[in-house]
């Protein structure tokens, strides 16, 4: 609503939020917009990634990506060697058939087996070409976004940025007696767990926590 102030000839617009009551009666009170925004800011700040962690995670991610690529290259070479062997077997099989040293029934059966093997290996090779360290760029974007969370949560960013970011990090936002309840999406839920863990461990002993949550989030991106 808008409140007028006769003395100063000014007016102030107050915004409140309430339940839509789509499911029936609701006893939840109205919530002032500034309070709701403040809770959104807190919810975003709660998953902010410390700059020192972000820097270290990017270094580790680069090392992991290099290992993945080396492993991928080695496996790709193995598959190519196996494909070459299948092609040689196929050629020998055809020679035997043409020389009439193999009956057609056995030839067709062996030919189909070799064709299936070739198809399987080519599929693996294609999958590896598309995979490898393809998770690295999305991981980097996530870390940058998480490191910027505290900046996004600041008051000057409430016009749009905070709303969009809140949608990215959480879902099923609920109000309970005026308090905002956030259900964090993966992998942001891991960041919230990491923040809670940091709060309970002395600063000098947080390296192990940093490693644990790096591994957890790395696994998430590798499995996508």
C-alpha positions in Angstrom: 0.0 0.0 0.0 1.0 3.7 -0.3 1.2 5.9 2.8 0.9 9.7 2.4 2.7 12.1 4.7 0.9 15.5 4.8 3.7 17.2 6.7 6.4 16.5 4.1 3.9 16.2 1.1 5.5 12.9 0.4 4.5 9.3 0.1 6.0 5.9 0.6 5.1 2.7 -1.1 5.0 -0.4 1.1 4.9 -3.9 -0.4 3.8 -7.0 1.4 3.7 -10.6 0.4 1.2 -13.3 1.4 0.2 -16.8 0.6 -1.8 -17.2 -2.6 -4.3 -19.4 -0.7 -4.6 -21.7 -3.8 -4.8 -24.7 -1.5 -7.4 -23.2 0.8 -7.2 -21.2 4.0 -3.8 -20.1 5.3 -2.8 -18.6 8.6 0.6 -17.3 7.5 1.0 -13.5 8.1 1.8 -10.9 5.5 5.6 -10.4 5.0 7.1 -6.9 4.2 9.1 -6.8 1.0 12.3 -5.5 2.7 12.2 -8.4 5.2 11.7 -10.9 2.4 14.5 -9.5 0.4 16.8 -9.5 3.4 16.1 -13.2 3.9 16.8 -13.9 0.2 20.1 -12.1 0.6 20.9 -14.2 3.6 19.9 -17.4 1.7 22.3 -16.5 -1.1 25.1 -15.4 1.2 24.8 -18.8 3.0 26.1 -20.5 -0.1 28.9 -18.0 -1.0 32.2 -19.7 -1.7 35.3 -18.1 0.0 37.7 -16.5 -2.5 40.6 -18.7 -1.1 38.5 -21.9 -1.7 37.5 -20.7 -5.2 41.1 -20.1 -6.2 42.2 -23.5 -4.8 39.2 -25.4 -6.4 40.1 -23.9 -9.8 43.7 -25.1 -9.5 42.6 -28.6 -8.4 40.0 -28.7 -11.2 42.7 -27.9 -13.8 44.9 -30.7 -12.5 42.0 -33.2 -12.5 41.0 -32.2 -16.0 44.6 -32.8 -17.2 44.6 -36.3 -15.6 41.2 -37.0 -17.2 42.5 -35.9 -20.6 45.6 -38.1 -20.3 43.5 -41.1 -19.3 41.1 -40.4 -22.1 43.9 -40.2 -24.7 45.4 -43.5 -23.4 42.0 -45.3 -23.6 41.3 -43.8 -27.0 44.6 -45.2 -28.3 43.7 -48.6 -26.9 40.3 -48.5 -28.6 41.8 -47.6 -31.9 44.3 -50.5 -31.6 41.3 -52.8 -30.9 39.4 -51.4 -33.9 42.4 -52.1 -36.1 42.5 -55.7 -34.8 38.8 -56.1 -35.6 39.3 -54.8 -39.1 42.2 -57.3 -39.7 40.1 -60.2 -38.4 37.3 -59.1 -40.8 39.7 -59.1 -43.7 41.0 -62.5 -42.8 37.5 -63.9 -42.4 36.6 -62.6 -45.9 39.7 -64.2 -47.4 38.8 -67.5 -45.9 35.3 -67.3 -47.2 36.4 -66.3 -50.7 38.9 -69.2 -50.7 36.0 -71.5 -49.8 37.7 -72.5 -46.6 34.6 -71.4 -44.6 31.0 -72.3 -45.0 28.6 -69.3 -45.5 26.7 -69.9 -42.2 29.8 -69.7 -40.1 31.1 -66.8 -42.1 27.9 -64.8 -41.6 27.9 -65.6 -37.9 31.5 -64.5 -37.4 30.9 -61.4 -39.6 28.0 -60.3 -37.4 30.0 -60.8 -34.3 32.9 -58.6 -35.6 30.5 -56.0 -36.8 28.9 -55.8 -33.4 32.3 -55.5 -31.8 33.3 -52.7 -34.2 30.1 -50.8 -33.5 30.6 -51.1 -29.8 34.2 -49.8 -30.0 33.3 -46.9 -32.3 30.5 -45.9 -29.8 33.1 -45.9 -27.0 35.4 -43.8 -29.1 32.7 -41.3 -29.9 31.6 -41.0 -26.3 35.2 -40.4 -25.1 35.6 -37.7 -27.8 32.5 -35.9 -26.4 33.6 -36.5 -22.8 37.1 -36.3 -21.4 37.3 -33.0 -19.4 34.0 -31.5 -20.8 32.9 -31.0 -17.2 35.7 -28.4 -16.6 34.0 -25.3 -18.1 30.7 -25.8 -16.3 32.6 -26.4 -13.1 34.6 -23.2 -13.6 31.4 -21.2 -14.2 29.8 -22.7 -11.1 32.8 -21.7 -8.9 32.8 -18.2 -10.3 29.1 -17.8 -9.7 29.5 -19.2 -6.1 32.4 -16.8 -5.4 30.3 -13.9 -6.6 27.3 -14.9 -4.5 28.1 -12.4 -1.7 28.3 -9.6 -4.2 25.0 -10.6 -5.8 23.3 -10.6 -2.4 24.2 -7.0 -1.7 21.4 -4.5 -1.5 22.2 -2.7 -4.7 21.6 -5.9 -6.7 18.1 -6.5 -5.4 16.5 -5.3 -8.7 16.5 -8.5 -10.7 19.9 -10.1 -10.0 19.1 -11.4 -6.6 15.7 -12.8 -7.9 17.3 -14.6 -10.8 20.1 -15.9 -8.7 17.7 -17.1 -6.0 15.9 -19.1 -8.7 19.2 -20.7 -9.7 20.4 -21.8 -6.3 17.1 -22.8 -4.7 13.6 -24.1 -5.2 10.4 -24.7 -3.3 10.7 -21.4 -1.3 8.3 -21.5 1.6 7.3 -18.9 4.3 6.8 -20.2 7.8 5.5 -17.5 10.1 7.4 -14.9 8.1 10.6 -16.9 7.9 11.9 -17.9 4.4 12.7 -21.6 4.1 15.1 -22.5 1.2 15.6 -25.9 -0.4 19.0 -25.6 -2.2 19.5 -27.2 -5.5 22.5 -29.4 -6.3 25.3 -28.6 -6.2 24.5 -25.4 -4.2 23.3 -27.6 -1.4 26.9 -28.8 -1.0 28.0 -25.2 -0.7 25.5 -24.7 2.1 26.8 -27.8 3.9 30.3 -26.6 3.4 29.5 -23.3 5.0 28.0 -25.0 8.0 31.0 -27.2 8.3 33.4 -24.2 8.2 31.5 -22.6 11.0 32.2 -25.6 13.3 35.9 -26.1 12.5 38.9 -23.8 13.4 40.3 -21.9 10.5 43.6 -23.8 10.7 41.8 -27.2 10.2 39.6 -26.3 7.2 41.8 -27.7 4.5 40.3 -31.2 4.8 36.8 -29.7 4.6 37.8 -27.8 1.5 39.1 -31.0 -0.2 36.0 -33.0 0.8 33.5 -30.6 -0.7 35.6 -30.0 -3.8 35.5 -33.8 -4.4 31.8 -33.9 -3.8 31.0 -31.1 -6.3 33.6 -32.4 -8.8 31.8 -35.8 -8.7 28.5 -34.0 -9.4 29.9 -32.3 -12.5 31.7 -35.4 -13.8 28.5 -37.4 -13.6 26.3 -35.0 -15.6 
